[in-house]
Amino acid sequence: MKRRDFLRLAGLAAAGLAAAPLRAQPARRPPNIVYILADDMGWGDVSCNNPSGKIPTPHIDALARDGIRFTAAYAGSAACTPTRYGLMTGRHCWRTRQRAGVLRGFSPPLVERGRLTLPALLKAHGYATAMFGKWHLGMTYATTDGKKPSHLDNPTNIDWSKPLRDTPLDYGFDRFYGTAASLDLPPYGWIDGRAFVKPCTVTGTLHKCVGPMQPGIRAEDALPTIADKTAAYIRSRKGDPDPFFVYVALTAPHEPLAPDAAHRGKSPLGPYGDLCIQVDDTVGQILDALRDAGHDADTWVLFAADNGCSRLIDVKGMARQGHLVSGGFRGYKAEIYEGGDRVPYVMRWPGAIAPGQVSDERVCLTDLLATCAELLGAELPRDAAEDSVSNLPLLLGRPYAKPLRDVIIHHSADGSLGITQGRWKLECCKGTGGWVDRYGGKDPKKLPPVQLYDIAADPAETTNLQARHPEIVKALRERLRRIEASGRTRP
């Protein structure tokens, strides 16, 4: 799609015209959208963010070179389930029952029935929608006794012969092939649509938790399977006049650290580095499929991570080798600090996003829903996408008078919140807010109740200024309180 055609489409959308009539005019066809989400990949694990790092990511770098790279993109949470909820709904997950922690593989669904989701919005405007990979937002399992699953990880009353409910197919996707949760959480098995490909009749573990699994399943097959399914779907769209949306939720470099044979030993950093290289190669396979299908010029491709790298990986050992997974920012996955939720985010959109851009504008992964709504000229209901802000003016190079986002809300794994406004970042917890080493080896009784950082002058969050600026602490606390009480950040 030519830039002038897209800009005309955007102008019509701003005028409030419905998207359906536009689909009848091929020159103004909205773009295909391919959204690739890595699992637990640090800001510094992408070489275009961290040129001095030890992990080459040429395919992700190429997306940035041909489009835009965000240096201050935030996941919406420092843990995976909350980030995925925000991506699908445009709403912060801490507004739900899941204030802290993540779901398990047998958890009930988190996304409320009737809530507008990103795939449902796109499907209503003529998109075919597909998802491949890790869901991790809960499902409803049939049981032999009609009760809830009898155990958090290893239930004995699952009826594997009956279909699942509340899968991605119930939230706007036409096609789903993937896993219920992370590869360290049972059930360990592939789901096709609403049914497991094979019953999980064996008890075992891929990494941490013992539970039901499919015979013969291996962690090292996960990324190749997701890549193959995604590529096949894209190639099947060759010549199709209707746009498509593909959500590719990768299972790596999250544990278990199990790169396939082709990538084992590729990195001096060990299996974590190998997996990051394999993630980049997976991006390359998807880009190849778009090219083969003739869709590379009319597809908006986005790559991001759901949170930072886990400190349980050998982050100190990698640092000794010259690789900083958080790129010099403080903290890791699950934590309130920048390394927890500041993530790699690059995108390419030929003819719409000018190539070679680097943006320091603060954006959030929850913003995609509102961005797509503005693209399609769809008016969002008041009770939808409450925390989603359209990034479309920034992407298209249109002028805007003030930052698109007035604030960024931070959310750690233990449920602690923080807020960044302008140069100031307030963190409403004594320590990391994470699962591991919550107080950085310090006595929590000796730590102040909150942390305040001048994030512009001190992006590594080394000096807590809360005692010097009580008026700023008070103002930011009040702003956060109002955001919590109002139920929204979007006007």
BAKOL-511927 format. One record per residue: x, y, z of N, C-alpha, C in turn. Coordinates in steps of 0.02 Angstrom, whole numbers. Example, Ala and Ser with C-alpha at 12.3 -4.5 7.8 and 13.67 -1.06 7.14 Angstrom:
REM BAKOL-511927
     nc1     nc2     nc3    cac1    cac2    cac3     cc1     cc2     cc3
     660    -284     390     615    -225     390     660    -165     390
     642    -112     354     684     -53     357     645       2     394
This chain:
REM BAKOL-511927
     nc1     nc2     nc3    cac1    cac2    cac3     cc1     cc2     cc3
      42     -59       0       0       0       0      44      62       0
      31     108     -46      70     169     -50      55     215       9
     105     256      27      97     300      85      38     347      75
      30     374      13     -25     422       4     -92     388      12
     -96     323      -9    -160     287       0    -175     276      73
    -121     259     111    -133     247     182    -153     311     218
    -119     366     201    -136     428     234    -207     449     219
    -229     435     158    -299     450     142    -346     407     184
    -327     342     193    -366     298     235    -370     324     306
    -311     346     332    -310     372     401    -353     434     407
    -353     476     355    -394     536     357    -468     520     358
    -488     469     319    -557     448     320    -576     418     388
    -528     381     417    -541     351     482    -552     405     534
    -511     458     531    -518     512     580    -585     547     573
    -614     545     513    -679     575     502    -736     532     529
    -718     472     553    -768     430     585    -804     384     537
    -777     373     476    -810     328     429    -796     256     448
    -845     213     436    -837     142     452    -785     111     406
    -753      57     430    -701      25     390    -731     -19     335
    -792     -45     343    -819     -93     296    -821     -66     224
    -845      -5     210    -845      18     141    -775      24     112
    -725      36     154    -658      45     129    -630     -21     101
    -653     -77     129    -627    -141     106    -646    -156      34
    -695    -122       8    -715    -133     -62    -669     -98    -110
    -622     -57     -85    -576     -20    -128    -506     -44    -114
    -478     -89    -156    -414    -121    -142    -358     -72    -129
    -358     -14    -160    -303      34    -150    -299      58     -78
    -355      53     -42    -355      77      26    -365      19      76
    -345     -40      55    -351     -98      98    -306     -89     159
    -333    -100     219    -291     -93     279    -236    -146     279
    -182    -135     315    -125    -182     311    -140    -247     348
    -108    -300     326    -103    -360     368     -63    -341     430
     -73    -376     484     -37    -363     546      -9    -429     572
      56    -431     583      89    -488     613     124    -464     676
     102    -488     733     128    -467     798     166    -525     830
     231    -517     838     274    -569     866     295    -549     936
     278    -591     985     292    -575    1055     340    -628    1084
     401    -607    1100     448    -651    1133     430    -657    1207
     453    -710    1239     437    -725    1308     499    -718    1351
     502    -667    1395     558    -656    1441     622    -637    1404
     620    -589    1360     679    -567    1323     696    -496    1344
     756    -485    1368     775    -421    1396     784    -367    1343
     780    -304    1366     790    -246    1322     858    -250    1288
     909    -276    1324     976    -280    1296     990    -342    1257
     940    -386    1249     951    -448    1211     939    -440    1137
     924    -380    1115     916    -364    1044     974    -319    1024
    1011    -338     973    1074    -304     960    1065    -233     935
    1007    -215     905     998    -146     885     988    -101     946
     967    -128    1003     964     -91    1066    1032     -90    1101
    1069    -144    1093    1129    -156    1132    1186    -179    1087
    1215    -134    1047    1267    -155     999    1328    -187    1031
    1342    -171    1094    1399    -201    1127    1383    -268    1159
    1320    -290    1153    1301    -355    1181    1328    -412    1140
    1314    -473    1163    1343    -533    1133    1293    -576    1096
    1233    -549    1083    1181    -588    1048    1164    -553     982
    1182    -581     926    1164    -551     862    1091    -566     845
    1054    -514     826     983    -522     806     972    -486     739
    1000    -511     685     997    -475     621     927    -465     593
     882    -512     604     815    -505     576     774    -453     614
     780    -453     680     747    -401     720     778    -333     704
     843    -331     697     877    -268     678     853    -242     611
     840    -288     564     817    -268     498     748    -236     502
     704    -262     545     639    -231     555     648    -159     580
     694    -150     627     706     -82     653     734     -37     599
     780     -63     560     811     -23     507     760      -2     454
     713     -46     440     663     -32     389     602       4     417
     601      16     482     543      48     513     563      90     572
     538      72     631     549     113     690     569      70     750
     614      96     790     635      63     852     618     110     910
     583      82     960     564     120    1019     615     105    1075
     643     157    1104     690     148    1159     655     148    1226
     594     172    1230     557     178    1293     488     147    1286
     486      84    1266     424      46    1261     416       3    1324
     355       1    1350     342     -35    1413     289     -89    1401
     298    -145    1436     256    -203    1424     187    -198    1457
     178    -153    1504     116    -151    1541     120    -188    1606
     168    -234    1611     182    -271    1672     251    -302    1666
     279    -322    1722     344    -356    1722     336    -431    1724
     275    -456    1712     262    -528    1710     216    -544    1651
     216    -607    1631     188    -625    1565     112    -622    1561
      76    -655    1606       3    -654    1602     -26    -583    1601
      -5    -539    1647     -33    -471    1645     -18    -433    1581
      42    -442    1554      58    -409    1490      13    -434    1435
       1    -499    1432     -40    -528    1378    -113    -506    1385
    -136    -500    1446    -204    -474    1456    -208    -402    1429
    -159    -361    1445    -159    -292    1421    -155    -287    1346
    -115    -330    1315    -109    -330    1243    -176    -348    1210
    -210    -398    1236    -273    -421    1207    -331    -372    1220
    -330    -338    1277    -388    -298    1297    -377    -223    1299
    -313    -200    1297    -301    -129    1305    -316    -104    1375
    -314    -149    1424    -331    -132    1493    -278    -162    1540
    -259    -125    1591    -208    -150    1637    -235    -209    1677
    -194    -260    1683    -216    -322    1716    -227    -314    1790
    -193    -265    1822    -202    -256    1894    -272    -232    1911
    -312    -216    1861    -383    -200    1873    -426    -263    1877
    -397    -321    1865    -434    -384    1867    -421    -421    1932
    -444    -482    1937    -430    -524    1996    -356    -540    2002
    -319    -533    1946    -249    -554    1945    -204    -494    1960
    -209    -469    2020    -169    -411    2041     -95    -431    2046
     -81    -492    2067     -12    -515    2076      -4    -583    2044
      58    -599    2024      74    -664    1998      47    -676    1928
      51    -739    1906      28    -759    1840     -19    -819    1846
     -55    -833    1794     -98    -891    1793     -58    -955    1787
     -89   -1010    1805     -61   -1077    1793     -94   -1105    1730
     -71   -1164    1709     -98   -1194    1648    -171   -1215    1653
    -194   -1231    1714    -263   -1253    1724    -306   -1197    1754
    -281   -1136    1755    -320   -1080    1783    -381   -1065    1739
    -435   -1041    1770    -493   -1019    1731    -477    -956    1692
    -518    -940    1642    -502    -883    1599    -501    -817    1636
    -454    -774    1615    -447    -707    1645    -484    -654    1606
    -485    -660    1539    -518    -610    1498    -594    -618    1506
    -627    -565    1525    -699    -568    1538    -738    -578    1474
    -787    -621    1476    -831    -630    1418    -868    -565    1403
    -871    -546    1341    -904    -485    1321    -857    -426    1317
    -796    -432    1342    -748    -377    1338    -719    -375    1267
    -713    -315    1240    -683    -307    1174    -610    -326    1176
    -590    -368    1128    -520    -388    1121    -492    -364    1055
    -426    -364    1050    -393    -343     989    -414    -386     929
    -411    -453     933    -433    -493     875    -507    -484     859
    -549    -475     909    -620    -465     896    -632    -400     858
    -596    -347     877    -602    -283     841    -582    -292     768
    -525    -324     757    -500    -333     688    -546    -378     648
    -571    -430     679    -617    -476     645    -681    -440     624
    -705    -395     665    -766    -357     649    -755    -310     590
    -692    -296     573    -676    -252     517    -644    -291     459
    -662    -355     454    -645    -393     394    -581    -432     396
    -547    -433     453    -484    -470     458    -496    -544     472
    -456    -587     440    -449    -655     463    -399    -654     521
    -411    -693     573    -370    -688     633    -344    -757     653
    -280    -760     672    -250    -823     691    -199    -811     746
    -192    -861     789    -142    -859     842    -104    -924     844
     -37    -918     853       6    -976     860      53    -964     919
      53   -1012     967      99   -1007    1023      64   -1006    1090
      94    -970    1137      76    -972    1208      18    -925    1223
     -36    -951    1250     -95    -911    1268     -86    -881    1338
     -87    -922    1389     -73    -904    1459    -123    -852    1487
    -185    -857    1464    -238    -815    1491    -296    -856    1518
    -284    -921    1529    -334    -964    1559    -382    -994    1509
    -407   -1053    1526    -456   -1089    1487    -502   -1127    1535
    -557   -1153    1507    -603   -1194    1547    -599   -1266    1523
    -582   -1311    1568    -573   -1382    1552    -634   -1422    1572
    -653   -1469    1530    -705   -1517    1549    -675   -1566    1600
    -716   -1584    1649    -692   -1631    1699    -739   -1691    1705
    -712   -1745    1731    -751   -1806    1735    -804   -1803    1790
    -796   -1758    1837    -844   -1753    1892    -883   -1687    1892
    -873   -1646    1841    -908   -1582    1837    -882   -1529    1883
    -827   -1544    1919    -798   -1495    1965    -738   -1461    1933
    -709   -1414    1969    -649   -1381    1944    -591   -1430    1942
    -538   -1416    1903    -479   -1459    1906    -457   -1471    1978
    -441   -1533    1993    -431   -1554    2063    -364   -1532    2091
    -319   -1507    2049    -254   -1486    2073    -229   -1429    2029
    -187   -1386    2057    -161   -1329    2022    -122   -1348    1960
     -80   -1400    1966     -37   -1420    1911     -46   -1492    1889
     -71   -1536    1932     -75   -1607    1916    -144   -1635    1933
    -197   -1609    1901    -264   -1633    1916    -276   -1703    1889
    -320   -1739    1922    -336   -1807    1901    -406   -1813    1870
    -443   -1757    1866    -513   -1762    1844    -525   -1727    1777
    -474   -1716    1736    -483   -1685    1671    -509   -1736    1621
    -561   -1718    1584    -588   -1761    1531    -556   -1740    1465
    -504   -1774    1445    -465   -1754    1386    -503   -1766    1321
    -558   -1803    1324    -596   -1818    1263    -643   -1762    1244
    -654   -1713    1288    -703   -1661    1275    -668   -1595    1258
    -701   -1553    1219    -670   -1490    1198    -660   -1441    1255
    -611   -1398    1245    -598   -1343    1291    -646   -1286    1277
    -658   -1246    1327    -695   -1184    1318    -651   -1124    1339
    -670   -1066    1315    -632   -1005    1331    -560   -1009    1305
    -553   -1036    1246    -489   -1036    1211    -485    -971    1170
    -429    -958    1136    -426    -899    1093    -482    -894    1042
    -512    -951    1023    -567    -949     975    -628    -913    1003
    -633    -909    1069    -689    -875    1101    -676    -801    1112
    -618    -777    1091    -600    -707    1102    -580    -672    1037
    -602    -699     980    -593    -664     917    -548    -696     867
    -515    -750     885    -471    -784     837    -509    -837     798
    -496    -841     733    -525    -893     691    -485    -958     696
    -420    -952     711    -375   -1010     709    -329   -1005     770
    -317   -1061     803    -270   -1063     859    -234   -1130     860
    -169   -1126     866    -127   -1186     877     -73   -1164     927
     -73   -1194     987     -24   -1172    1035     -30   -1209    1101
      -6   -1176    1153      -4   -1205    1220     -46   -1165    1268
     -67   -1197    1322    -109   -1162    1371     -70   -1110    1409
      -6   -1124    1423      35   -1079    1463     108   -1088    1444
     153   -1067    1488     225   -1075    1476     244   -1148    1475
     303   -1161    1449     327   -1230    1444     352   -1258    1510
     351   -1217    1563     367   -1243    1629     305   -1255    1672
     246   -1250    1640     183   -1260    1675     140   -1310    1638
     116   -1363    1671      70   -1410    1638       2   -1377    1628
     -37   -1404    1580     -25   -1465    1541      27   -1453    1486
      70   -1501    1477     121   -1498    1425      93   -1531    1362
      64   -1489    1320      34   -1518    1259      10   -1464    1211
       5   -1483    1148     -18   -1437    1095     -93   -1440    1089
    -122   -1381    1081    -195   -1374    1072    -208   -1349    1002
    -254   -1380     968    -275   -1359     901    -348   -1338     906
    -359   -1273     904    -428   -1248     910    -454   -1255     981
    -497   -1305     991    -526   -1316    1058    -508   -1384    1087
    -462   -1419    1055    -446   -1487    1078    -371   -1499    1079
    -349   -1539    1126    -279   -1559    1127    -266   -1605    1067
    -209   -1596    1036    -190   -1638     978    -187   -1711     999
    -160   -1724    1058    -160   -1790    1088    -180   -1782    1161
    -214   -1831    1190    -230   -1827    1262    -166   -1825    1303
    -167   -1788    1357    -109   -1784    1402    -113   -1842    1451
     -92   -1900    1430    -101   -1962    1468     -40   -1982    1508
      16   -1944    1499      78   -1960    1535      89   -1907    1589
     117   -1926    1644     135   -1878    1696     210   -1865    1692
     229   -1801    1688     300   -1785    1682     312   -1710    1688
     371   -1688    1668     389   -1617    1673     435   -1598    1616
     425   -1537    1590     472   -1510    1542     524   -1466    1576
     508   -1442    1636     557   -1399    1671     546   -1399    1746
     489   -1377    1770     480   -1367    1842     425   -1411    1872
     365   -1403    1845     306   -1432    1879     288   -1499    1850
     273   -1546    1893     249   -1612    1871     175   -1607    1854
     157   -1636    1797      87   -1634    1777      75   -1672    1713
      12   -1670    1688      -5   -1708    1628      33   -1682    1567
      52   -1729    1523      87   -1710    1463      71   -1758    1406
      81   -1735    1345      70   -1777    1287     131   -1822    1277
     121   -1884    1259     178   -1928    1246     223   -1899    1191
     288   -1898    1205     336   -1878    1154     347   -1804    1147
     313   -1761    1186     321   -1689    1178     390   -1669    1204
     423   -1621    1169     489   -1598    1188     490   -1521    1186
     524   -1491    1234     528   -1418    1237     564   -1390    1176
     615   -1426    1152     654   -1400    1095     615   -1398    1029
     557   -1431    1028     515   -1429     967     468   -1369     966
     464   -1331    1021     413   -1280    1026     422   -1224     975
     480   -1193     973     490   -1138     926     484   -1160     854
     515   -1216     833     505   -1238     764     432   -1252     746
     394   -1279     794     323   -1292     780     286   -1227     769
     297   -1178     813     263   -1113     806     283   -1080     740
     348   -1083     724     371   -1052     662     339   -1085     601
     336   -1152     601     308   -1188     543     233   -1174     536
     197   -1175     591     124   -1162     587     110   -1091     563
     149   -1043     588     140    -973     568     156    -964     495
     212    -990     473     233    -982     404     183   -1015     356
     158   -1074     375     108   -1108     332      45   -1067     326
      23   -1038     381     -38    -996     379     -28    -936     334
      29    -902     342      41    -842     300      44    -861     227
      78    -915     211      82    -936     140      13    -954     113
     -30    -979     156     -98    -996     133    -139    -935     115
    -115    -875     137    -152    -813     122    -130    -782      56
     -87    -814      20     -63    -787     -44    -122    -774     -91
    -126    -713    -116    -179    -695    -163    -245    -680    -130
    -250    -686     -64    -313    -672     -30    -323    -597     -25
    -380    -570     -47    -390    -497     -45    -404    -470      24
    -424    -512      72    -442    -488     138    -380    -484     182
    -376    -435     226    -319    -430     271    -320    -484     325
    -262    -497     354    -259    -546     408    -218    -519     466
    -233    -545     526    -196    -529     587    -170    -594     615
    -105    -598     627     -74    -658     656     -37    -637     719
     -56    -667     774     -23    -656     839      21    -717     851
      87    -704     853     136    -758     862     167    -751     931
     143    -792     978     164    -788    1047     217    -841    1060
     280    -821    1053     336    -868    1059     342    -894    1131
     371    -952    1139     381    -983    1204     451    -970    1232
     491    -932    1198     561    -922    1216     579    -849    1212
     635    -830    1246     684    -872    1281     667    -890    1353
     604    -891    1370     580    -915    1435     606    -986    1447
     616   -1002    1511     633   -1071    1528     576   -1118    1508
     592   -1181    1492     656   -1214    1494     703   -1191    1438
     767   -1186    1454     816   -1163    1405     835   -1222    1360
     795   -1231    1308     802   -1290    1266     803   -1270    1192
     860   -1242    1168     865   -1228    1096     865   -1293    1056
     844   -1289     994     846   -1349     953     918   -1364     931
     928   -1422     899     995   -1444     882    1030   -1395     836
     993   -1363     791    1023   -1317     743    1051   -1254     776
    1028   -1237     836    1049   -1176     869    1090   -1188     932
    1095   -1251     952    1132   -1267    1013    1206   -1250    1004
    1234   -1211    1050    1304   -1194    1046    1320   -1134    1001
    1268   -1100     977    1278   -1043     932    1304    -982     970
    1290    -977    1034    1307    -918    1072    1358    -934    1126
    1406    -888    1138    1452    -898    1194    1419    -891    1262
    1357    -868    1263    1321    -857    1326    1284    -918    1350
    1288    -973    1313    1254   -1034    1334    1184   -1039    1305
    1142   -1083    1332    1077   -1097    1302    1030   -1036    1299
    1036    -989    1346     994    -930    1342    1012    -890    1279
    1076    -879    1267    1096    -844    1206    1076    -882    1144
    1082    -949    1146    1061    -990    1089     987    -979    1074
     947    -977    1127     875    -969    1117     858    -900    1089
     894    -848    1112     882    -781    1084     898    -780    1010
     952    -813     990     969    -818     919     915    -856     882
     888    -909     913     834    -947     881     770    -905     875
     756    -863     925     699    -818     920     708    -772     859
     768    -745     851     780    -702     793     773    -740     728
     797    -802     725     789    -842     664     715    -857     651
     676    -865     704     603    -875     695     572    -813     663
     592    -754     685     569    -693     652     587    -693     579
     648    -715     563     669    -719     493     626    -766     452
     607    -823     481     564    -871     446     495    -841     431
     470    -802     477     405    -770     467     410    -717     412
     464    -679     412     474    -629     360     482    -662     292
     515    -720     290     522    -757     227     453    -779     201
     410    -802     248     343    -824     227     303    -766     199
     309    -707     229     274    -648     202     298    -632     132
     363    -638     121     391    -625      55     365    -677       5
     365    -741      24     342    -794     -20     268    -785     -38
     229    -759       9     157    -750      -2     141    -685     -38
     192    -645     -52     181    -581     -85     152    -528     -40
     161    -536      26     131    -490      74     182    -448     113
     245    -450      94     294    -413     134     284    -338     127
     256    -315      72     247    -243      61     182    -216      90
     135    -259     109      71    -234     135      57    -262     205
     110    -275     243     102    -303     310     140    -262     362
     106    -247     415     134    -212     473     159    -266     520
     225    -270     528     257    -321     570     283    -288     633
     264    -315     691     285    -288     755     321    -343     794
     375    -325     828     409    -372     872     419    -340     940
     402    -377     993     410    -351    1061     423    -410    1107
     436    -395    1171     441    -446    1223     390    -431    1277
     370    -483    1313     317    -474    1363     343    -447    1430
     407    -452    1441     440    -424    1501     515    -436    1493
     553    -417    1544     625    -425    1540     648    -496    1552
     713    -506    1548     745    -571    1561     741    -587    1635
     731    -650    1652     728    -671    1722     797    -669    1754
     799    -646    1817     863    -647    1853     884    -718    1871
     839    -767    1864     857    -836    1877     901    -866    1822
     900    -834    1762     950    -851    1712    1016    -825    1739
    1072    -848    1712    1137    -828    1738    1154    -758    1714
    1116    -708    1739    1126    -640    1715    1194    -612    1737
    1218    -631    1796    1283    -607    1818    1339    -637    1777
    1332    -701    1761    1383    -733    1719    1385    -703    1649
    1326    -687    1621    1325    -656    1555    1354    -586    1559
    1342    -550    1614    1371    -483    1622    1447    -486    1624
    1474    -538    1655    1547    -545    1657    1576    -556    1588
    1535    -582    1543    1557    -591    1474    1542    -530    1430
    1515    -478    1461    1503    -416    1424    1433    -409    1396
    1387    -451    1419    1318    -446    1394    1271    -428    1451
    1239    -369    1446    1191    -346    1495    1121    -357    1468
    1084    -404    1498    1019    -423    1471     970    -365    1474
     978    -321    1524     933    -263    1529     964    -201    1499
    1021    -208    1466    1051    -153    1430    1075     -96    1474
    1092    -110    1536    1113     -57    1581    1059     -30    1626
     995     -45    1611     941     -26    1656     942     -73    1717
     912     -49    1771     911     -89    1832     854    -139    1830
     867    -199    1857     813    -247    1868     803    -296    1812
     757    -343    1826     743    -399    1781     668    -414    1782
     649    -466    1748     580    -489    1747     550    -489    1817
     487    -472    1821     447    -472    1883     457    -411    1925
     509    -370    1911     527    -316    1956     500    -249    1933
     494    -202    1980     465    -137    1966     514     -92    1928
     577    -110    1928     627     -68    1894     622     -74    1818
     659     -30    1783     654     -26    1710     669     -93    1676
     716    -131    1703     731    -196    1672     675    -245    1675
     624    -232    1716     567    -277    1721     517    -268    1666
     503    -204    1647     449    -194    1598     468    -151    1538
     529    -122    1536     551     -88    1475     576    -141    1427
     547    -146    1369     558    -204    1325     579    -182    1255
     610    -228    1218     623    -214    1148     558    -208    1109
     555    -160    1063     494    -149    1024     514    -116     958
     506    -154     905     522    -129     838     465    -147     792
     457    -107     739     404    -123     690     420     -95     621
     394    -129     572     403    -109     502     334    -107     468
     323     -54     429     259     -47     395     273     -10     329
     290     -46     277     311     -14     215     259      35     188
     282      94     168     237     143     140     200     184     191
     205     167     256     170     204     308     219     230     360
     260     185     388     311     205     436     375     218     398
     401     278     403     464     295     370     520     253     400
     566     227     360     619     184     386     672     223     425
     709     185     466     766     213     501     751     258     559
     691     252     588     673     296     644     690     265     712
     710     308     758     719     289     828     678     338     869
     632     311     910     588     354     949     600     344    1023
     607     400    1060     612     398    1133     544     410    1166
     491     416    1126     423     426    1153     404     365    1194
     375     377    1253     352     321    1294     288     292    1266
     289     227    1254     230     192    1229     223     128    1270
     165      97    1265     150      37    1303     119     -15    1256
     131     -79    1269     103    -132    1227      27    -133    1230
      -2    -105    1282     -75    -101    1286    -104     -53    1233
     -60     -13    1201     -83      38    1155    -105      11    1087
     -91     -53    1073    -105     -78    1006    -179     -77     989
    -222     -91    1037    -293     -94    1023    -319     -25    1001
    -303      27    1038    -325      94    1019    -294     116     954
    -232      96     941    -199     113     878    -235      82     820
    -253      18     826    -291     -15     772    -360      15     764
    -392      33     820    -458      64     815    -455     129     776
    -404     171     789    -399     233     751    -384     219     678
    -342     170     664    -327     151     595    -391     134     557
    -435      97     590    -496      71     557    -555     118     563
    -546     174     598    -603     220     606    -655     193     653
    -635     150     700    -682     120     746    -684     160     811
    -742     177     834    -749     213     897    -751     162     954
    -705     169    1001    -701     122    1056    -757     136    1107
    -791      84    1130    -840      94    1184    -806     120    1247
    -844     152    1289    -816     180    1350    -788     126    1395
    -819      67    1395    -797      13    1439    -750     -36    1404
    -709     -10    1359    -660     -52    1324    -595     -14    1318
    -540     -51    1316    -473     -22    1304    -460      39    1349
    -477      32    1412    -474      89    1457    -404     118    1467
    -353      77    1453    -284     100    1463    -244     100    1399
    -278     104    1343    -245     101    1278    -246     170    1245
    -189     192    1219    -182     257    1187    -156     247    1117
    -188     277    1067    -167     267     998     -98     297     985
     -56     256     954      11     279     933      13     298     860
     -46     299     826     -46     309     754     -14     375     731
     -26     432     765       8     493     742      84     487     742
     111     455     793     183     445     797     208     400     740
     172     346     726     193     299     675     193     331     606
     143     373     593     136     402     526     173     468     518
     205     490     572     242     553     567     197     614     566
     135     607     593      91     665     597     109     707     658
     104     773     654     121     814     712      71     805     769
      96     809     830      52     809     889      84     854     941
      44     886     980      66     942    1022     101     920    1086
      83     862    1113     111     839    1177     122     764    1173
     160     736    1221     170     663    1220     104     625    1216
     104     571    1178      43     532    1171      21     504    1239
      69     485    1279      54     457    1345      77     505    1399
      30     528    1440      46     572    1496      84     534    1550
      65     470    1560      97     430    1612     107     359    1587
     155     325    1618     164     253    1612     151     223    1681
     109     172    1684      97     137    1748     138      73    1747
     176      62    1800     218       2    1807     184     -46    1855
     195    -111    1843     160    -163    1881     208    -221    1891
     227    -234    1953     274    -288    1966     236    -353    1983
     274    -407    1989     243    -472    1998     208    -480    2064
     230    -443    2116     195    -450    2180     136    -403    2186
     119    -368    2132      61    -324    2132      76    -251    2147
     140    -236    2158     158    -166    2171     150    -124    2108
     132     -61    2117     123     -16    2060     174      40    2063
     187      69    2006     229     128    2001     202     173    1946
     226     234    1943     202     281    1893     260     325    1870
     265     334    1805     314     381    1776     275     438    1743
     293     499    1761     264     558    1729     322     608    1720
     332     627    1658     388     671    1643     453     638    1661
     494     672    1701     559     644    1718     558     602    1782
     500     600    1816     497     568    1881     463     500    1879
     492     452    1915     463     385    1921     456     368    1995
     394     355    2016     379     335    2084     364     260    2085
     394     224    2133     383     152    2141     357     140    2211
     296     113    2216     262     107    2280     278      41    2314
     343      30    2325     366     -29    2361     436     -15    2387
     457     -53    2437     523     -43    2467     579     -70    2424
     565    -126    2390     618    -159    2353     600    -170    2280
     615    -229    2255     607    -243    2183     535    -254    2163
     493    -277    2210     425    -295    2192     421    -361    2155
     477    -397    2151     479    -460    2114     473    -521    2158
     493    -578    2128     487    -642    2163     552    -662    2198
     608    -638    2172     673    -661    2196     711    -601    2225
     743    -610    2282     784    -558    2313     745    -492    2314
     688    -492    2347     641    -436    2344     670    -371    2370
     721    -375    2413     747    -314    2443     821    -304    2427
     845    -338    2375     914    -327    2353     965    -342    2407
     950    -390    2450     996    -408    2503     997    -360    2561
     950    -313    2563     948    -263    2616     892    -279    2666
     899    -251    2725     849    -259    2777     787    -217    2760
     729    -248    2747     670    -208    2728     649    -157    2781
     666    -171    2844     648    -124    2897     685     -58    2891
     741     -59    2856     782       1    2849     770      37    2783
     726      10    2742     712      40    2677     652      87    2682
     654     144    2646     595     188    2645     537     154    2610
     475     176    2623     417     141    2596     407     148    2521
     436     199    2491     429     209    2419     497     229    2390
     501     227    2324     562     247    2289     543     299    2236
     585     350    2229     575     403    2180     641     413    2143
     636     409    2076     696     417    2035     685     471    1982
     737     510    1969     737     555    1913     760     514    1853
     711     487    1817     726     437    1766     762     468    1706
     757     534    1698     793     567    1643     867     573    1659
     884     594    1720     953     602    1739     984     537    1765
     942     490    1788     966     429    1820     926     369    1794
     934     352    1730     894     297    1702     909     229    1734
     967     223    1765     984     160    1798     955     155    1869
     918     206    1890     884     206    1955     932     190    2013
     984     229    2018    1034     217    2069    1023     257    2133
     988     314    2129     981     359    2186     908     373    2202
     885     348    2258     817     359    2280     810     429    2309
     768     470    2277     761     540    2296     697     554    2336
     665     502    2362     599     512    2394     604     559    2455
     660     557    2491     666     600    2550     677     673    2532
     705     685    2473     720     753    2452     661     788    2419
     614     749    2393     559     778    2355     492     749    2379
     473     761    2442     409     734    2466     349     761    2428
     355     823    2401     299     851    2364     287     814    2298
     341     790    2267     333     751    2205     305     682    2221
     328     652    2275     300     588    2297     225     595    2309
     205     647    2343     134     658    2359      94     667    2295
     119     708    2248      81     721    2186      75     658    2144
     128     619    2138     124     558    2098      81     505    2131
      83     501    2197      39     454    2232     -34     472    2220
     -50     535    2222    -118     557    2212    -140     543    2140
     -94     554    2092    -111     540    2022    -124     466    2012
     -83     424    2042     -93     352    2037    -158     331    2070
    -174     361    2127    -237     345    2161    -296     361    2118
    -294     418    2083    -350     438    2040    -357     390    1980
    -300     368    1954    -302     321    1898    -332     254    1920
    -314     231    1978    -342     170    2004    -418     177    2015
    -438     232    2044    -508     242    2061    -551     253    2000
    -526     286    1949    -566     302    1890    -575     242    1844
    -532     191    1850    -538     133    1807    -510     141    1738
    -472     195    1726    -447     207    1659    -390     257    1659
    -348     254    1608    -299     307    1594    -317     341    1528
    -351     306    1483    -373     337    1420    -430     386    1435
    -427     448    1409    -481     495    1422    -549     468    1399
